[in-house]
Amino acid sequence: MGMCLPCLGGAADDVVTTPDPEARRRQMAEAAEKRQKECSSRGIKNPEALERKKKKQEDVEKQSMTTSPSGGGLKWQVG
């Protein structure tokens, strides 16, 4: 006669326990961030280089916004 109930035999070791809701929520958030990162870098061979390029472009734009065109040009002298 075989054992068909997990409480009678060693089958209790095979039962997978689910993590608490907070740990589950954290795991799901990490997985979502990973999927989003993979999706955003799809088709890009070097995502780090792309990030550096974007950052440099933003810095150039920010610098051009802070410098005024009337402050640093050639001065014309009349007369």
C-alpha positions in Angstrom: 0.0 0.0 0.0 1.5 3.4 -1.1 1.4 6.7 0.7 -0.9 9.1 -1.1 -1.0 11.9 1.4 2.0 14.3 1.6 1.6 14.6 5.4 2.2 10.9 5.9 5.4 10.6 3.9 8.5 12.6 2.9 6.6 14.4 0.1 6.4 17.5 2.3 9.9 18.4 1.1 8.7 18.7 -2.4 6.2 21.4 -1.6 7.2 24.8 -2.9 6.4 27.6 -0.6 5.5 31.0 -2.1 7.4 34.0 -0.8 5.6 36.6 1.3 3.7 39.3 -0.7 6.4 42.0 -0.2 9.2 39.7 -1.5 7.0 38.7 -4.4 6.2 42.3 -5.2 9.9 43.2 -5.2 10.7 40.3 -7.5 8.0 41.3 -9.9 9.3 44.9 -9.9 12.8 43.8 -10.6 11.6 41.5 -13.4 9.6 44.4 -14.9 12.6 46.7 -14.8 14.8 44.1 -16.4 12.3 43.6 -19.2 12.0 47.3 -19.8 15.8 47.7 -19.9 16.1 44.9 -22.4 13.3 46.3 -24.5 14.8 49.8 -24.6 18.2 48.5 -25.6 16.8 46.1 -28.3 18.8 46.4 -31.5 21.5 48.5 -29.9 25.0 46.9 -29.9 26.5 49.1 -27.2 23.9 50.7 -24.9 26.5 52.3 -22.6 28.0 54.2 -25.5 24.6 55.4 -26.5 23.9 56.6 -22.9 27.2 58.5 -22.9 26.4 60.1 -26.3 22.9 61.2 -25.0 24.4 62.6 -21.8 27.0 64.6 -23.8 24.4 65.9 -26.2 22.3 67.0 -23.2 25.3 68.8 -21.6 26.0 70.6 -24.9 22.4 71.7 -25.2 22.3 72.8 -21.5 25.5 74.8 -22.0 24.2 76.5 -25.1 21.1 77.5 -23.2 23.1 79.1 -20.4 25.4 81.1 -22.6 23.8 84.1 -24.1 24.4 85.0 -27.7 24.8 88.7 -27.0 27.4 88.2 -24.3 30.3 86.7 -26.3 30.5 87.9 -29.8 32.5 90.3 -31.9 32.1 94.0 -31.0 31.5 96.4 -33.9 33.0 99.8 -33.7 31.3 102.5 -35.6 33.2 105.4 -36.9 
